[in-house]
Amino acid sequence: MKASYAKYNLQFKRPSGTSRGVMTTKETWFIQLEADNRKGIGECGILRGLSVDDRPDYEEKLKSTCENIQLGLNRLLEDLIEFPSIQFGLEMAFKSLKSESKFELFPSEFTLGKDHIPINGLVWMGDSDFMKQQVKSKIEAGFDCIKLKIGAIDFQTELDILKGIRDEFSKSDIELRVDANGAFSTSEALEKLKRLSEYDLHSIEQPIKPKQCDAMAKLCEVTPIPIALDEELIGVFQNEEKEKLLQIISPQYIILKPSLVGGFNGSQEWINTSESLGISWWITSALESNVGLNAIAQWTYTLQNGMPQGLGTGSLFTNNFHSPLRVKNGTLQYDLTQDWDFNLRL
């Protein structure tokens, strides 16, 4: 077996804002495996400034993994415990190598085009007019679950946007989620959650910065809005640590990004632990190209979680790879009339 890798920079159609800053490009890496006249493709979707494996030795580790591919998947995954995005890319590549089609990793009614995945429509941060325009376009596109990034512009403006939605659509019409990306201080968080609760929100993601377990636990205990942990899960590698974290904080939800928490295996460990503690979950992409998004979507469908998932990010980039993935009427679908165009040389 041979393995190679290459870097690829995804270009946003327009700058996309969160409370951590504005993004214009997204770096990603691909692994290609070759054996017995077959090829497998995997994507290592790192998020600079957020991924735990955002380290100076990232490419060196990727190169070493390819040079030692003969060790096999299980051994390599053990060696990559601190590099969850490479773990995921490697899992994806091995799945791809063994599949009849290198992009059909989990054959199902979804990949046959016979079923779909409900997803939320994502509204990025910007000025009030831009955010309102995004909300309007998501509703017109058939979404009944909308997630808004908050925490970077004036809080009252954000409340006004939520009020504008609720003045026209009840919670039975539109499910609203918000994502603060840790923007609230511990001293102001509860008061802001109380004000947000006036708008019948489904949940808020990561209201305060991660690694403040006691503060987050207290917030989850008294919050008027269900809290979903996101960044809090990054860098927690061992099962015992995962269970301890969830026992201490006791959130209402956790959100799993396979590229950030160790791929299929790492995400499944979080799911098993959360379900044992009565904590609900959903899956979200982490700005991967359509290659990574495809793998996440196919796997997510097999989990049969009926909640809207966070898988609507494929249309954000100007230079994404053409694929059968299509967003229609608030769902992610597989359009068998469309084919792949993965034109990257590895």
NULOFI-499294 format. One record per residue: y negated, z, x negated of N, C-alpha, C in turn. Coordinates in steps of 0.05 Angstrom, whole numbers, plus 5000, padded with zeros to 4 digits. Layout:
LOGU   n_Y   n_Z   n_X  ca_Y  ca_Z  ca_X   c_Y   c_Z   c_X
LOGU     Y     Z     X     Y     Z     X     Y     Z     X
...
***
This chain:
LOGU   n_Y   n_Z   n_X  ca_Y  ca_Z  ca_X   c_Y   c_Z   c_X
LOGU  5024  5000  4983  5000  5000  5000  4975  5000  4983
LOGU  4955  4985  4991  4929  4984  4977  4908  4994  4996
LOGU  4887  5007  4985  4865  5017  5001  4839  5010  4987
LOGU  4819  5003  5003  4792  4997  4993  4772  5008  5012
LOGU  4747  5009  5003  4726  5020  5020  4700  5005  5016
LOGU  4682  5007  5035  4656  4994  5034  4636  5009  5051
LOGU  4611  5008  5042  4589  5020  5057  4576  5000  5075
LOGU  4565  5010  5098  4552  4992  5117  4529  5008  5130
LOGU  4505  4996  5131  4482  5009  5144  4476  4997  5171
LOGU  4479  5014  5192  4473  5005  5219  4443  5008  5223
LOGU  4431  4988  5237  4402  4987  5241  4397  4993  5271
LOGU  4381  5014  5277  4374  5020  5304  4356  4998  5316
LOGU  4359  4992  5341  4342  4972  5354  4313  4983  5356
LOGU  4310  5009  5359  4284  5021  5358  4288  5049  5347
LOGU  4269  5061  5334  4272  5088  5323  4281  5108  5345
LOGU  4301  5124  5338  4313  5143  5357  4308  5171  5348
LOGU  4296  5187  5366  4286  5213  5359  4303  5236  5369
LOGU  4307  5256  5353  4318  5282  5361  4300  5303  5349
LOGU  4307  5329  5354  4290  5350  5343  4293  5352  5313
LOGU  4313  5338  5302  4317  5338  5272  4302  5316  5259
LOGU  4290  5298  5275  4275  5276  5263  4281  5250  5276
LOGU  4269  5229  5266  4272  5202  5278  4289  5185  5259
LOGU  4308  5171  5271  4327  5154  5255  4321  5125  5259
LOGU  4321  5109  5238  4318  5080  5239  4343  5066  5229
LOGU  4359  5080  5212  4384  5069  5203  4406  5091  5204
LOGU  4431  5082  5203  4453  5101  5203  4474  5091  5183
LOGU  4479  5106  5163  4498  5099  5142  4527  5105  5152
LOGU  4545  5086  5146  4573  5091  5153  4590  5077  5131
LOGU  4615  5085  5130  4634  5075  5110  4660  5066  5123
LOGU  4673  5045  5112  4698  5036  5123  4720  5037  5102
LOGU  4744  5044  5111  4768  5043  5095  4786  5021  5105
LOGU  4797  5005  5087  4816  4985  5095  4842  4989  5081
LOGU  4864  4990  5096  4891  4992  5084  4905  4966  5086
LOGU  4921  4959  5066  4937  4934  5067  4965  4941  5058
LOGU  4985  4932  5075  5013  4936  5069  5029  4917  5085
LOGU  5049  4904  5073  5068  4886  5087  5053  4865  5104
LOGU  5033  4853  5092  5017  4832  5105  5003  4842  5130
LOGU  4998  4868  5132  4983  4879  5154  4958  4893  5143
LOGU  4938  4896  5160  4914  4910  5152  4907  4931  5173
LOGU  4895  4953  5163  4885  4974  5181  4857  4981  5174
LOGU  4840  4986  5194  4812  4992  5190  4806  5020  5200
LOGU  4791  5036  5185  4781  5062  5194  4752  5066  5187
LOGU  4737  5080  5203  4709  5085  5198  4704  5115  5191
LOGU  4690  5119  5170  4682  5146  5161  4653  5149  5169
LOGU  4648  5161  5192  4621  5162  5204  4606  5187  5195
LOGU  4594  5186  5172  4578  5209  5163  4550  5209  5175
LOGU  4540  5233  5181  4512  5236  5190  4497  5252  5169
LOGU  4481  5238  5154  4466  5252  5132  4448  5273  5144
LOGU  4449  5297  5132  4432  5319  5141  4446  5336  5162
LOGU  4469  5327  5172  4484  5343  5192  4513  5347  5185
LOGU  4527  5326  5176  4555  5328  5169  4559  5348  5146
LOGU  4580  5364  5148  4586  5383  5127  4594  5369  5101
LOGU  4603  5343  5103  4611  5329  5079  4588  5311  5069
LOGU  4563  5317  5077  4540  5304  5065  4536  5317  5038
LOGU  4551  5307  5018  4551  5318  4991  4548  5296  4971
LOGU  4538  5303  4947  4534  5283  4926  4560  5269  4918
LOGU  4583  5282  4921  4608  5271  4913  4623  5257  4935
LOGU  4609  5249  4956  4622  5236  4979  4636  5210  4972
LOGU  4621  5192  4959  4633  5166  4952  4656  5170  4931
LOGU  4652  5189  4913  4673  5195  4894  4699  5204  4907
LOGU  4696  5220  4929  4719  5229  4943  4732  5206  4959
LOGU  4716  5189  4969  4726  5165  4983  4741  5147  4964
LOGU  4731  5143  4941  4744  5127  4920  4770  5139  4912
LOGU  4770  5166  4907  4794  5180  4899  4816  5178  4921
LOGU  4807  5180  4946  4826  5178  4968  4840  5150  4968
LOGU  4824  5129  4964  4836  5102  4964  4854  5099  4939
LOGU  4847  5110  4917  4863  5107  4893  4890  5122  4895
LOGU  4890  5143  4912  4914  5159  4915  4927  5155  4943
LOGU  4924  5132  4955  4933  5127  4982  4964  5130  4984
LOGU  4978  5126  4961  5007  5129  4962  5017  5157  4968
LOGU  4999  5177  4967  5006  5204  4974  5013  5207  5003
LOGU  5003  5189  5020  5009  5190  5048  4988  5205  5064
LOGU  4988  5200  5090  4967  5211  5108  4966  5241  5108
LOGU  4989  5255  5112  4989  5284  5115  4978  5298  5090
LOGU  4987  5289  5067  4978  5302  5042  4948  5297  5038
LOGU  4940  5272  5043  4911  5266  5039  4894  5282  5058
LOGU  4903  5285  5083  4887  5301  5102  4883  5329  5093
LOGU  4904  5341  5081  4902  5368  5070  4881  5369  5047
LOGU  4881  5348  5030  4862  5347  5008  4834  5342  5017
LOGU  4831  5332  5041  4804  5324  5052  4793  5345  5072
LOGU  4803  5369  5071  4795  5389  5091  4765  5393  5093
LOGU  4751  5389  5070  4722  5393  5070  4707  5366  5074
LOGU  4722  5345  5081  4710  5319  5086  4720  5308  5112
LOGU  4711  5320  5135  4721  5312  5161  4717  5283  5169
LOGU  4695  5271  5159  4691  5243  5167  4710  5224  5152
LOGU  4718  5231  5128  4738  5215  5114  4766  5220  5126
LOGU  4771  5245  5134  4796  5250  5149  4798  5232  5173
LOGU  4777  5230  5188  4778  5214  5213  4781  5184  5206
LOGU  4767  5175  5186  4769  5147  5178  4798  5140  5169
LOGU  4810  5159  5155  4837  5155  5145  4857  5155  5169
LOGU  4855  5175  5187  4872  5175  5211  4870  5148  5226
LOGU  4845  5139  5229  4840  5114  5243  4853  5091  5229
LOGU  4851  5089  5203  4861  5067  5187  4892  5066  5189
LOGU  4905  5089  5187  4934  5090  5188  4944  5082  5216
LOGU  4930  5092  5237  4936  5084  5264  4933  5053  5267
LOGU  4912  5043  5256  4906  5015  5258  4927  4998  5244
LOGU  4936  5008  5221  4956  4993  5205  4983  4991  5220
LOGU  4989  5011  5236  5015  5012  5250  5014  4998  5277
LOGU  4990  4992  5287  4988  4982  5314  4993  4952  5315
LOGU  5000  4942  5338  5004  4913  5341  4977  4898  5338
LOGU  4956  4910  5347  4929  4900  5343  4914  4922  5328
LOGU  4900  4914  5306  4888  4935  5289  4866  4951  5303
LOGU  4857  4941  5327  4837  4956  5341  4847  4969  5366
LOGU  4873  4965  5372  4885  4979  5395  4902  5002  5385
LOGU  4890  5025  5383  4903  5048  5370  4919  5065  5390
LOGU  4910  5066  5415  4923  5082  5435  4926  5065  5460
LOGU  4946  5048  5462  4950  5031  5485  4951  5047  5511
LOGU  4936  5038  5531  4934  5052  5556  4923  5034  5578
LOGU  4919  5045  5602  4906  5030  5623  4877  5023  5615
LOGU  4865  5039  5598  4838  5034  5588  4838  5009  5571
LOGU  4856  5007  5552  4856  4983  5534  4866  4958  5548
LOGU  4880  4962  5571  4888  4939  5587  4866  4930  5606
LOGU  4844  4944  5606  4821  4937  5623  4825  4945  5652
LOGU  4844  4963  5657  4850  4971  5685  4838  4997  5693
LOGU  4826  5012  5674  4813  5037  5680  4790  5041  5662
LOGU  4773  5061  5667  4748  5065  5652  4744  5094  5646
LOGU  4724  5100  5630  4717  5128  5623  4689  5133  5633
LOGU  4685  5154  5650  4658  5161  5658  4642  5171  5634
LOGU  4617  5163  5631  4601  5172  5608  4573  5179  5617
LOGU  4559  5195  5600  4531  5201  5607  4513  5180  5595
LOGU  4490  5176  5608  4470  5159  5597  4452  5176  5579
LOGU  4446  5166  5555  4432  5182  5535  4402  5174  5534
LOGU  4385  5194  5537  4356  5190  5536  4345  5203  5510
LOGU  4334  5186  5492  4324  5196  5466  4296  5207  5469
LOGU  4289  5223  5450  4262  5235  5450  4241  5214  5444
LOGU  4218  5218  5455  4195  5201  5451  4172  5212  5467
LOGU  4151  5196  5471  4130  5205  5488  4139  5205  5517
LOGU  4123  5217  5534  4130  5220  5562  4137  5193  5575
LOGU  4120  5173  5571  4125  5147  5584  4151  5135  5575
LOGU  4157  5137  5549  4182  5126  5539  4206  5140  5550
LOGU  4205  5166  5552  4228  5181  5563  4232  5175  5592
LOGU  4210  5174  5607  4212  5167  5636  4223  5139  5640
LOGU  4215  5121  5623  4225  5093  5625  4255  5092  5620
LOGU  4264  5108  5600  4293  5109  5595  4308  5121  5618
LOGU  4298  5143  5630  4311  5155  5653  4314  5135  5675
LOGU  4292  5121  5681  4292  5101  5703  4313  5079  5697
LOGU  4315  5070  5672  4334  5048  5666  4363  5058  5668
LOGU  4368  5083  5661  4395  5094  5662  4404  5096  5692
LOGU  4386  5106  5709  4392  5108  5737  4397  5081  5749
LOGU  4380  5061  5742  4383  5034  5752  4409  5022  5743
LOGU  4419  5031  5719  4444  5020  5708  4469  5033  5720
LOGU  4465  5052  5738  4487  5064  5753  4498  5090  5742
LOGU  4483  5102  5723  4492  5128  5712  4487  5150  5733
LOGU  4506  5167  5737  4501  5191  5753  4502  5217  5737
LOGU  4504  5213  5710  4501  5236  5691  4483  5226  5668
LOGU  4461  5241  5664  4442  5234  5644  4437  5258  5625
LOGU  4438  5251  5599  4433  5272  5579  4406  5266  5565
LOGU  4389  5285  5564  4362  5282  5552  4361  5299  5526
LOGU  4352  5286  5505  4346  5301  5480  4319  5315  5485
LOGU  4318  5341  5479  4293  5356  5482  4288  5372  5457
LOGU  4264  5383  5455  4258  5401  5433  4239  5391  5412
LOGU  4230  5366  5414  4213  5354  5394  4184  5349  5404
LOGU  4181  5346  5430  4154  5342  5441  4147  5367  5457
LOGU  4123  5367  5469  4113  5390  5483  4133  5398  5505
LOGU  4140  5424  5506  4161  5433  5524  4153  5429  5553
LOGU  4128  5433  5560  4119  5429  5587  4122  5400  5596
LOGU  4118  5382  5577  4122  5353  5583  4151  5348  5590
LOGU  4168  5360  5574  4197  5357  5580  4205  5369  5607
LOGU  4193  5391  5614  4198  5403  5640  4188  5384  5662
LOGU  4165  5372  5658  4153  5354  5678  4172  5330  5682
LOGU  4184  5320  5660  4203  5297  5663  4227  5306  5679
LOGU  4238  5329  5674  4260  5339  5690  4253  5343  5719
LOGU  4229  5354  5723  4219  5358  5751  4217  5331  5765
LOGU  4207  5311  5751  4204  5284  5763  4231  5273  5772
LOGU  4252  5278  5757  4279  5269  5764  4288  5285  5789
LOGU  4285  5311  5788  4295  5328  5810  4279  5324  5836
LOGU  4254  5316  5833  4238  5310  5858  4250  5287  5873
LOGU  4264  5270  5858  4275  5246  5871  4306  5247  5874
LOGU  4319  5261  5856  4349  5262  5857  4358  5291  5855
LOGU  4376  5299  5874  4387  5326  5873  4410  5327  5853
LOGU  4420  5351  5847  4442  5353  5828  4467  5340  5837
LOGU  4470  5336  5864  4493  5321  5874  4490  5291  5870
LOGU  4465  5282  5865  4459  5254  5860  4462  5248  5830
LOGU  4449  5264  5814  4448  5260  5785  4454  5286  5771
LOGU  4474  5286  5753  4480  5309  5736  4462  5307  5711
LOGU  4447  5328  5705  4429  5329  5682  4440  5348  5661
LOGU  4442  5337  5637  4448  5353  5613  4425  5350  5594
LOGU  4420  5371  5578  4399  5369  5558  4411  5378  5531
LOGU  4400  5368  5509  4409  5374  5483  4386  5382  5465
LOGU  4385  5407  5457  4362  5417  5442  4366  5413  5412
LOGU  4391  5408  5403  4397  5405  5374  4386  5429  5358
LOGU  4388  5453  5370  4380  5477  5355  4350  5481  5353
LOGU  4334  5469  5371  4305  5468  5368  4292  5495  5376
LOGU  4305  5512  5392  4292  5536  5402  4295  5559  5382
LOGU  4275  5575  5379  4278  5599  5363  4293  5620  5379
LOGU  4305  5639  5366  4321  5660  5380  4303  5676  5398
LOGU  4277  5680  5391  4259  5697  5407  4250  5683  5433
LOGU  4249  5656  5433  4239  5642  5456  4261  5629  5473
LOGU  4286  5629  5463  4307  5613  5475  4312  5621  5504
LOGU  4315  5647  5509  4323  5656  5536  4301  5649  5556
LOGU  4276  5652  5549  4254  5646  5567  4254  5616  5573
LOGU  4259  5599  5553  4260  5570  5557  4284  5563  5575
LOGU  4306  5576  5571  4329  5571  5588  4324  5578  5617
LOGU  4309  5599  5621  4302  5607  5649  4284  5586  5662
LOGU  4266  5575  5647  4248  5554  5658  4264  5528  5663
LOGU  4282  5522  5645  4299  5498  5648  4317  5500  5672
LOGU  4325  5525  5678  4345  5529  5699  4334  5522  5727
LOGU  4308  5519  5729  4296  5512  5755  4303  5484  5763
LOGU  4315  5468  5745  4320  5440  5750  4350  5434  5753
LOGU  4366  5454  5759  4395  5450  5765  4409  5434  5743
LOGU  4407  5444  5718  4420  5430  5696  4449  5437  5695
LOGU  4465  5417  5687  4494  5421  5682  4498  5439  5658
LOGU  4483  5434  5636  4488  5448  5611  4465  5442  5592
LOGU  4464  5459  5571  4446  5453  5548  4463  5455  5523
LOGU  4460  5436  5505  4474  5436  5480  4458  5450  5459
LOGU  4471  5467  5444  4460  5480  5420  4431  5487  5423
LOGU  4424  5507  5440  4396  5514  5443  4383  5526  5418
LOGU  4398  5541  5402  4387  5552  5377  4404  5541  5353
LOGU  4393  5543  5329  4406  5533  5306  4434  5547  5302
LOGU  4453  5533  5290  4479  5544  5286  4479  5566  5265
LOGU  4502  5580  5263  4506  5602  5243  4489  5626  5250
LOGU  4483  5630  5276  4471  5655  5285  4489  5666  5308
LOGU  4513  5673  5299  4534  5679  5319  4526  5701  5338
LOGU  4515  5723  5328  4508  5745  5346  4487  5737  5366
LOGU  4467  5722  5357  4445  5713  5375  4456  5693  5396
LOGU  4474  5675  5387  4485  5656  5406  4503  5670  5426
LOGU  4518  5689  5417  4536  5704  5435  4520  5719  5456
LOGU  4498  5731  5449  4481  5745  5468  4469  5725  5488
LOGU  4461  5702  5478  4450  5681  5495  4470  5671  5515
LOGU  4495  5666  5506  4516  5656  5524  4523  5677  5545
LOGU  4519  5702  5539  4526  5723  5558  4507  5725  5581
LOGU  4481  5718  5576  4461  5722  5597  4448  5696  5606
LOGU  4456  5674  5595  4442  5649  5600  4444  5641  5630
LOGU  4422  5630  5641  4423  5620  5668  4433  5591  5670
LOGU  4438  5578  5646  4448  5551  5644  4473  5552  5626
LOGU  4495  5539  5633  4518  5538  5616  4510  5526  5588
LOGU  4520  5539  5567  4514  5531  5540  4538  5517  5528
LOGU  4533  5494  5514  4554  5479  5500  4548  5480  5470
LOGU  4568  5489  5455  4566  5489  5426  4571  5461  5415
LOGU  4555  5453  5396  4558  5427  5383  4557  5431  5353
LOGU  4533  5432  5341  4531  5436  5312  4545  5461  5303
LOGU  4548  5480  5321  4561  5506  5314  4589  5502  5303
LOGU  4602  5480  5311  4630  5475  5304  4633  5462  5276
LOGU  4612  5452  5266  4613  5437  5241  4618  5456  5217
LOGU  4637  5449  5200  4644  5465  5177  4663  5488  5182
LOGU  4674  5489  5206  4694  5510  5212  4721  5496  5210
LOGU  4736  5501  5189  4760  5485  5182  4786  5497  5192
LOGU  4790  5523  5190  4816  5535  5195  4818  5544  5224
LOGU  4843  5542  5235  4848  5550  5263  4839  5578  5269
LOGU  4844  5597  5250  4837  5625  5254  4806  5627  5256
LOGU  4792  5611  5240  4762  5612  5241  4752  5601  5268
LOGU  4765  5580  5278  4757  5568  5303  4761  5588  5326
LOGU  4784  5601  5326  4789  5620  5347  4770  5643  5346
LOGU  4764  5653  5322  4746  5676  5319  4718  5668  5328
LOGU  4709  5644  5321  4682  5635  5329  4679  5635  5359
LOGU  4699  5622  5373  4698  5620  5402  4701  5647  5416
LOGU  4717  5664  5404  4720  5691  5416  4693  5707  5414
LOGU  4680  5704  5392  4655  5719  5388  4633  5708  5406
LOGU  4629  5682  5406  4607  5670  5421  4613  5667  5451
LOGU  4638  5660  5457  4646  5655  5485  4628  5637  5500
LOGU  4625  5612  5490  4608  5592  5504  4621  5582  5530
LOGU  4605  5569  5546  4616  5557  5570  4630  5530  5564
LOGU  4620  5516  5543  4631  5490  5536  4631  5488  5505
LOGU  4647  5470  5495  4644  5460  5468  4644  5429  5469
LOGU  4630  5417  5450  4628  5388  5449  4639  5379  5422
LOGU  4658  5359  5423  4673  5352  5400  4665  5323  5391
LOGU  4656  5322  5366  4650  5296  5353  4671  5293  5331
LOGU  4692  5276  5335  4713  5274  5315  4704  5269  5287
LOGU  4683  5254  5283  4674  5248  5255  4663  5274  5242
LOGU  4655  5293  5257  4644  5318  5246  4663  5341  5245
LOGU  4685  5340  5259  4703  5363  5261  4732  5356  5252
LOGU  4736  5334  5238  4762  5329  5227  4780  5310  5243
LOGU  4768  5291  5257  4783  5270  5269  4799  5279  5293
LOGU  4821  5264  5299  4838  5269  5321  4851  5297  5319
LOGU  4861  5303  5295  4875  5328  5291  4856  5352  5293
LOGU  4834  5350  5280  4814  5372  5280  4804  5377  5308
LOGU  4798  5355  5323  4788  5358  5350  4809  5370  5369
LOGU  4834  5362  5365  4856  5372  5382  4859  5402  5377
LOGU  4856  5411  5353  4857  5440  5347  4836  5455  5363
LOGU  4811  5444  5363  4790  5456  5378  4796  5457  5408
LOGU  4807  5435  5418  4814  5433  5446  4835  5455  5453
LOGU  4856  5456  5437  4877  5476  5442  4866  5504  5443
LOGU  4849  5510  5423  4838  5537  5421  4819  5543  5445
LOGU  4802  5524  5451  4783  5529  5473  4797  5532  5500
LOGU  4817  5516  5505  4832  5518  5530  4847  5545  5532
LOGU  4857  5555  5510  4870  5581  5510  4851  5603  5517
LOGU  4825  5598  5513  4804  5619  5519  4789  5613  5544
LOGU  4797  5592  5559  4784  5586  5584  4757  5572  5580
LOGU  4753  5558  5558  4728  5545  5552  4732  5515  5556
LOGU  4714  5502  5571  4717  5473  5576  4704  5457  5553
LOGU  4710  5431  5553  4701  5414  5530  4697  5386  5539
LOGU  4682  5370  5523  4682  5341  5526  4678  5329  5499
LOGU  4682  5302  5497  4681  5288  5472  4656  5271  5471
LOGU  4644  5269  5446  4620  5254  5442  4623  5238  5416
LOGU  4613  5214  5416  4612  5199  5391  4589  5210  5374
LOGU  4588  5201  5348  4567  5211  5330  4554  5187  5316
LOGU  4546  5168  5333  4531  5144  5323  4548  5127  5304
LOGU  4574  5126  5310  4591  5108  5295  4586  5079  5304
LOGU  4595  5060  5288  4596  5032  5297  4616  5029  5319
LOGU  4619  5005  5330  4639  5001  5351  4667  5006  5342
LOGU  4672  5005  5316  4699  5010  5305  4706  5039  5310
LOGU  4689  5057  5302  4694  5086  5307  4693  5093  5336
LOGU  4673  5082  5350  4670  5087  5379  4695  5079  5394
LOGU  4706  5056  5386  4730  5046  5399  4754  5066  5396
LOGU  4757  5076  5371  4779  5095  5366  4775  5121  5383
LOGU  4750  5131  5383  4744  5155  5398  4749  5151  5427
LOGU  4740  5128  5438  4743  5123  5467  4772  5121  5475
LOGU  4788  5106  5459  4816  5102  5466  4830  5129  5466
LOGU  4825  5146  5445  4837  5172  5444  4828  5190  5467
LOGU  4802  5190  5472  4791  5206  5494  4804  5200  5520
LOGU  4809  5174  5526  4821  5166  5551  4849  5180  5554
LOGU  4864  5182  5533  4890  5194  5534  4889  5224  5542
LOGU  4866  5237  5537  4863  5265  5543  4859  5271  5572
LOGU  4851  5250  5587  4848  5252  5616  4829  5275  5624
LOGU  4807  5277  5611  4786  5296  5618  4767  5282  5637
LOGU  4764  5291  5662  4749  5277  5682  4719  5279  5680
LOGU  4709  5296  5662  4680  5298  5659  4668  5274  5646
LOGU  4643  5268  5651  4630  5246  5636  4629  5253  5606
LOGU  4638  5234  5590  4639  5238  5561  4614  5225  5548
LOGU  4609  5232  5523  4585  5221  5509  4592  5197  5492
LOGU  4598  5175  5505  4609  5152  5490  4592  5126  5495
LOGU  4567  5129  5500  4550  5106  5507  4532  5097  5485
LOGU  4540  5100  5460  4522  5095  5437  4525  5067  5424
LOGU  4543  5051  5434  4550  5026  5420  4527  5006  5421
LOGU  4509  5008  5440  4488  4987  5442  4462  4995  5427
LOGU  4463  5016  5411  4439  5025  5398  4430  5008  5374
LOGU  4450  4992  5363  4445  4980  5337  4442  4949  5339
LOGU  4426  4938  5322  4422  4909  5321  4446  4895  5307
LOGU  4459  4908  5289  4480  4896  5273  4507  4909  5277
LOGU  4512  4918  5301  4539  4929  5308  4559  4906  5309
LOGU  4585  4913  5309  4606  4892  5310  4613  4886  5339
LOGU  4615  4861  5345  4621  4853  5372  4649  4863  5379
LOGU  4652  4875  5403  4677  4886  5411  4681  4884  5441
LOGU  4705  4891  5452  4709  4890  5481  4696  4914  5496
LOGU  4685  4933  5482  4673  4956  5495  4648  4948  5511
LOGU  4647  4956  5536  4624  4950  5553  4617  4974  5570
LOGU  4591  4979  5572  4581  5000  5590  4573  4987  5616
LOGU  4584  4997  5638  4579  4985  5664  4580  5007  5685
LOGU  4560  5009  5702  4559  5028  5724  4565  5057  5715
LOGU  4554  5064  5693  4557  5092  5683  4585  5097  5672
LOGU  4600  5076  5664  4626  5080  5653  4629  5063  5628
LOGU  4648  5071  5610  4655  5054  5588  4681  5039  5595
LOGU  4680  5013  5591  4703  4996  5599  4711  4978  5576
LOGU  4736  4968  5579  4747  4950  5559  4749  4922  5571
LOGU  4733  4904  5562  4731  4877  5573  4749  4858  5557
LOGU  4772  4851  5567  4792  4835  5552  4783  4806  5549
LOGU  4761  4798  5562  4751  4771  5557  4735  4770  5531
LOGU  4729  4793  5519  4714  4794  5495  4732  4802  5471
LOGU  4726  4791  5448  4742  4796  5425  4726  4810  5403
LOGU  4740  4819  5383  4727  4833  5361  4715  4812  5341
LOGU  4694  4821  5328  4682  4806  5306  4675  4826  5285
LOGU  4695  4833  5269  4691  4852  5247  4689  4835  5221
LOGU  4664  4831  5213  4659  4811  5192  4651  4824  5165
LOGU  4661  4848  5160  4654  4863  5136  4675  4858  5115
LOGU  4667  4850  5091  4687  4846  5069  4692  4873  5055
LOGU  4717  4880  5053  4725  4905  5039  4742  4898  5015
***
